[in-house]
Amino acid sequence: MKKLLTILALFLSVQMLNAAPIETKGKNNDKTELTEAQKARVTEMENRLEEIKGMDFQSMSKDETKDVREEMKEMKAEARDIGNGVYLSVGALILIVLLLILLT
């Protein structure tokens, strides 16, 4: 049983290693195109960020600066969600499944 667990641990550790990506010179990576609504939202967020950069934070109260900070965090998270998805490696999926099996 110990040998089986050792082999399984070795297999999982090898699966989690990532090879360095090959640099592609001159090739365009296929990125998802944004819809018109998403493009409009991105320009709206960029305009709002320019407004925030122009604000005088020293004359604002702590509550106002906290609200602006939270707004910027929300916009950052929204921008990240527009362009990216969630990616899991095969090794991570195997590890999650094994943990679920072992813990139940």
TIKEDREN-951808 format. One line per 8 residues: number of its first residue (from 1); their letters; for each residue x, y, z of C-alpha. Coordinates in pm, whole numbers, plus 32768, in hexadecimal, padded with zeros to 4 digits. Layout:
NUM) A) X:Y:Z ~ ...;
//
This chain:
1) MKKLLTIL) 8000:8000:8000 ~ 8121:80EB:804F ~ 81B8:80B1:7EF8 ~ 806C:80FE:7E52 ~ 8049:8245:7F12 ~ 81B2:82A2:7EC4 ~ 817F:825F:7D52 ~ 8039:8322:7D57;
9) ALFLSVQM) 80E1:844A:7E07 ~ 81FC:8443:7D0A ~ 8104:8439:7BEA ~ 8041:8561:7C75 ~ 817A:862E:7CB2 ~ 81EA:85F5:7B4B ~ 8092:865A:7ACC ~ 80A3:87A6:7B82;
17) LNAAPIET) 81E8:8813:7ADF ~ 81B6:8916:79D0 ~ 8298:8938:78A6 ~ 8307:8A94:7843 ~ 8234:8B1B:7725 ~ 82D7:8B3D:75D3 ~ 82FC:8CA4:7566 ~ 8243:8CF0:7429;
25) KGKNNDKT) 82DD:8E0F:736B ~ 81F8:8EC5:727E ~ 80D1:8DE0:72BE ~ 7F93:8E71:7348 ~ 7EFE:8DAF:7464 ~ 7D8E:8D6A:7432 ~ 7CD6:8E38:7531 ~ 7B63:8E46:7554;
33) ELTEAQKA) 7AC4:8F71:74B3 ~ 79F5:9051:7590 ~ 788D:909B:753C ~ 7819:91FF:7500 ~ 777E:9210:765C ~ 78C2:9199:76FB ~ 798D:9294:7630 ~ 78A3:93AA:76A0;
41) RVTEMENR) 78C6:933C:780C ~ 7A43:9336:77ED ~ 7A4C:9499:7764 ~ 795B:9505:7878 ~ 7A42:946F:797F ~ 7B74:9514:78E1 ~ 7AC6:9667:78EB ~ 7A65:9633:7A56;
49) LEEIKGMD) 7BCD:95D7:7AAD ~ 7C46:9719:7A0A ~ 7B4A:97D9:7AE0 ~ 7BC7:9729:7C17 ~ 7D31:977A:7BC0 ~ 7CD3:98E8:7BAA ~ 7C2C:98EE:7D01 ~ 7CC3:999C:7E2E;
57) FQSMSKDE) 7CCA:988E:7F38 ~ 7D54:9970:8049 ~ 7C14:9A3D:8050 ~ 7B37:9906:8066 ~ 7AC7:985A:81A3 ~ 7B34:96F9:81FA ~ 79E1:966C:819F ~ 79EC:970B:8046;
65) TKDVREEM) 7B49:968A:7FFD ~ 7AE2:9531:8078 ~ 79B8:9535:7F89 ~ 7A97:9599:7E66 ~ 7B8F:9486:7EBE ~ 7A79:9381:7ECA ~ 79F2:93FE:7D7D ~ 7B4B:93D7:7CE1;
73) KEMKAEAR) 7B6B:9273:7D6B ~ 7A17:9219:7CD9 ~ 7A77:92A8:7B87 ~ 7BBF:91E7:7B8D ~ 7B0B:90A1:7BDB ~ 7A0B:90E5:7ACA ~ 7B1C:912E:79CB ~ 7BCD:8FED:7A2B;
81) DIGNGVYL) 7A89:8F27:7A02 ~ 7A46:8FBA:78AA ~ 7B8E:8F45:7816 ~ 7BED:8E0D:78D6 ~ 7B59:8CC4:793C ~ 7BB1:8BCB:7A48 ~ 7CB3:8AC7:79E5 ~ 7D09:898A:7AA4;
89) SVGALILI) 7E20:889C:7A49 ~ 7DE9:8727:7A23 ~ 7EC2:86E6:7B51 ~ 7DF1:87CF:7C26 ~ 7CB1:8723:7BB7 ~ 7D41:85CC:7C0A ~ 7DB1:8649:7D5F ~ 7C5A:86DC:7DA9;
97) VLLLILLT) 7BAC:8598:7D45 ~ 7C9A:84C9:7E18 ~ 7C6A:85A8:7F45 ~ 7AF3:8590:7F21 ~ 7B08:8415:7F0B ~ 7BF2:83F9:8035 ~ 7B31:84E9:8111 ~ 79DE:8448:80D8;
//
